[in-house]
Amino acid sequence: MIDESKKNKRAGFRIEDVLPVSVALLTDEEYQREKSVPGHGTFETTLVQDLLRREIAHGDGKAGQISPRLGRILEGIDSKLNYLVSVEMLRDIRRRGLKEKPINLSVTGLRFRTRVDYKQGDFVKISLMLPLLPPVSMELLADVQRVEPRSEGSSEVAAMFRYRSREEENKVTQYVYKRQREMIRMESEELRANQ
């Protein structure tokens, strides 16, 4: 029997943030079609990292070493690729109609406010941009777990991610942990400043 307290320790890590995001309702058929395409919609550059791994693996007998000149060239290429990917991510945000919204994000899901009438069990596609270096644009599948009415006709929706690949989960995990470290550092600095 699985100890529920140890089942997914990462599930407890949650952050409040404002990110470019959009949520679209999916039919059962759309959900089934979308879930069969692992990693769909995740974009980032790995060209330089792949080149470095290949260079290290197939080097000239000096395992784990590349020439300083090649290293500088690859760093320059990496910098330019990251810039181009960042520019493309900004274009992608505009093309897909993502709007910055306050959200609550964890490794297991997303909570957001909306005026759309979602029901428990609905399938949704969540498009979002994570401001990592380079930025990562993702389309994640999820199902609505809870809908709580709020004021003025809005509701708060909690949706659980249904990852199609380990890469999707790893990118969300990386971002959540990065933001938590930033928040802890800021709180520590505030405490020191107020003492």
C-alpha distance (Angstrom), angle and dihedral (degrees) to the residues before:
residue distance angle dihedral
M1 . . .
I2 3.83 . .
D3 3.78 116.9 .
E4 3.82 101.7 -124.7
S5 3.82 92.3 -151.8
K6 3.82 89.9 60.7
K7 3.81 97.7 35.6
N8 3.81 95.7 99.4
K9 3.78 115.1 -3.3
R10 3.80 90.2 177.5
A11 3.81 90.8 63.6
G12 3.81 91.3 79.0
F13 3.79 95.3 60.9
R14 3.80 108.3 97.6
I15 3.77 131.9 166.0
E16 3.77 134.3 -166.7
D17 3.80 109.7 -137.6
V18 3.79 145.3 149.4
L19 3.80 112.0 -122.2
P20 3.80 138.4 160.6
V21 3.80 102.4 -95.6
S22 3.79 143.8 153.7
V23 3.79 130.4 -174.4
A24 3.81 123.9 -153.4
L25 3.79 127.2 -171.1
L26 3.83 114.0 -123.1
T27 3.77 128.8 -156.4
D28 3.81 117.0 -128.5
E29 3.83 89.2 -103.5
E30 3.83 92.8 50.4
Y31 3.79 90.4 48.3
Q32 3.82 92.3 50.7
R33 3.82 90.7 48.7
E34 3.83 93.6 46.4
K35 3.81 95.6 46.7
S36 3.80 91.3 57.6
V37 3.82 91.0 65.5
P38 3.82 106.3 75.3
G39 3.77 116.6 -149.8
H40 3.80 92.7 4.1
G41 3.77 112.5 166.4
T42 3.80 99.6 17.0
F43 3.79 111.3 126.6
E44 3.77 131.2 -177.7
T45 3.77 138.8 122.2
T46 3.78 119.6 -94.8
L47 3.80 97.0 157.2
V48 3.79 96.4 108.6
Q49 3.80 93.7 42.6
D50 3.83 89.0 51.1
L51 3.82 90.7 48.8
L52 3.80 91.4 50.2
R53 3.80 92.5 49.9
R54 3.80 90.7 48.4
E55 3.83 91.8 47.8
I56 3.78 91.3 50.4
A57 3.81 92.7 45.6
H58 3.82 95.7 45.6
G59 3.79 100.6 31.9
D60 3.77 126.3 140.8
G61 3.77 94.4 -87.3
K62 3.80 95.5 -69.3
A63 3.78 96.2 108.7
G64 3.79 113.4 -148.2
Q65 3.81 95.3 10.0
I66 3.77 132.6 106.0
S67 3.76 126.2 -177.7
P68 3.83 115.9 -91.8
R69 3.80 89.8 -123.0
L70 3.80 92.7 53.9
G71 3.81 89.3 45.7
R72 3.82 91.5 55.8
I73 3.81 91.4 46.7
L74 3.81 91.4 50.4
E75 3.82 91.8 47.3
G76 3.83 89.1 53.0
I77 3.80 91.4 48.7
D78 3.80 90.5 47.0
S79 3.81 91.5 51.4
K80 3.80 92.5 50.0
L81 3.81 93.0 45.4
N82 3.80 91.4 50.1
Y83 3.81 89.8 51.1
L84 3.82 91.9 49.5
V85 3.80 91.8 46.4
S86 3.82 89.8 50.0
V87 3.82 91.3 51.9
E88 3.80 90.8 47.4
M89 3.82 90.6 49.2
L90 3.82 90.1 55.5
R91 3.81 89.8 50.7
D92 3.79 89.6 47.0
I93 3.82 91.0 53.5
R94 3.81 90.3 55.0
R95 3.82 94.3 43.5
R96 3.79 93.6 51.4
G97 3.80 94.0 44.0
L98 3.79 95.9 -119.4
K99 3.79 113.8 172.6
E100 3.77 126.5 -164.6
K101 3.80 108.9 -106.4
P102 3.77 135.6 169.1
I103 3.80 108.9 -105.1
N104 3.77 140.8 168.7
L105 3.81 108.6 -131.4
S106 3.78 131.4 -170.8
V107 3.77 134.4 161.8
T108 3.80 89.1 -98.1
G109 3.79 100.7 45.8
L110 3.76 155.7 -40.1
R111 3.79 134.1 -90.6
F112 3.81 119.4 -159.9
R113 3.81 142.9 158.2
T114 3.78 121.0 -113.7
R115 3.79 144.8 159.0
V116 3.82 91.4 -140.0
D117 3.80 114.7 107.2
Y118 3.80 104.6 -118.8
K119 3.78 122.4 172.9
Q120 3.77 130.9 -152.0
G121 3.82 107.7 -88.3
D122 3.83 95.7 29.2
F123 3.80 115.7 137.7
V124 3.80 117.4 -130.7
K125 3.78 139.1 -177.8
I126 3.81 112.0 -138.3
S127 3.79 115.6 -158.6
L128 3.77 114.3 -166.1
M129 3.77 142.7 155.8
L130 3.79 119.3 -134.0
P131 3.82 112.2 -154.6
L132 3.79 96.3 -134.5
L133 3.81 123.7 134.8
P134 2.95 102.5 -69.6
P135 3.83 98.1 20.7
V136 3.79 115.6 -113.6
S137 3.80 122.3 -142.3
M138 3.79 112.8 -159.8
E139 3.78 140.7 -177.7
L140 3.78 108.1 -157.2
L141 3.77 128.0 -175.2
A142 3.79 119.5 -135.8
D143 3.77 142.3 161.7
V144 3.77 125.0 -132.8
Q145 3.80 111.1 -108.0
R146 3.80 100.8 174.4
V147 3.81 139.9 10.3
E148 3.81 118.4 -165.9
P149 3.83 119.8 -173.8
R150 3.81 115.1 -125.6
S151 3.78 134.2 -177.5
E152 3.81 126.1 -56.9
G153 3.80 97.4 17.1
S154 3.78 96.9 -55.7
S155 3.78 128.1 120.4
E156 3.78 137.2 -161.5
V157 3.78 113.3 -122.5
A158 3.80 126.2 -160.7
A159 3.81 114.2 -160.6
M160 3.81 127.0 -175.2
F161 3.80 118.1 -141.0
R162 3.80 118.4 -120.1
Y163 3.81 99.4 -158.9
R164 3.78 117.9 -151.1
S165 3.78 94.9 -164.6
R166 3.78 141.5 17.2
E167 3.83 87.8 -116.8
E168 3.82 91.6 63.7
E169 3.79 92.3 51.1
N170 3.81 92.3 44.6
K171 3.82 93.1 53.7
V172 3.82 92.9 50.5
T173 3.82 90.2 45.5
Q174 3.81 91.2 49.5
Y175 3.80 91.6 52.0
V176 3.82 96.0 44.8
Y177 3.82 92.0 50.1
K178 3.81 92.0 45.3
R179 3.83 91.3 53.1
Q180 3.82 92.2 45.6
R181 3.81 90.9 53.1
E182 3.82 89.4 49.6
M183 3.82 91.7 50.4
I184 3.82 92.6 48.0
R185 3.81 90.4 49.2
M186 3.83 91.4 49.7
E187 3.82 91.9 48.9
S188 3.81 90.4 50.0
E189 3.80 91.5 50.3
E190 3.82 90.7 49.2
L191 3.81 91.5 50.5
R192 3.81 91.5 50.0
A193 3.81 91.3 47.2
N194 3.83 92.1 51.2
Q195 3.83 95.1 49.0
